[in-house]
Amino acid sequence: MCSIHVSDPAHAFRFYTDVLGFDTYATMPEHNVYIVRAPGQDVGLLLEPIDDDVTRAYTRKLRQDAIPVIVFGVEDLDAEVERLRARGVAVGKIFEDPSGRGVNIDDSVGNVVQIHEGAE
């Protein structure tokens, strides 16, 4: 399991499942616990609440500097960008580097997330 900090775990859960297409791994709304996973994957992603000053400052600085908190791989970046834009996601400019192509998106709960297609 890995985790990312989010401003609102319930909202993050809806975004990661309804918009990004992740599956539900576990939910305990009464404890503000939401865990998702990418389709076909076994690794859970805990959507952890930002509940202290250190985490708040850390996530604020990452967002301010446009540093992704996590990178998700896709097979077809252009198709994924089109799908995300159709769902109203704020999508940045596609970039290319030796590792492939990528784009940063706003996950609606305080994070920059990178979508990446590996080089062939």
Buried (B, 14 or more C-beta within 10 A) or exposed (E): EEEBBBBBBBBBBBBBBEBBBBEEBEBEEEEBBBBBBBEEEEEBBBBBBBEEEEEBEBBEEBBEEEEBBEEBEBEEBEEBBEBBEEEEBEBBEBEEEEEBBBBBBBBBBBBBBBBBBEEE
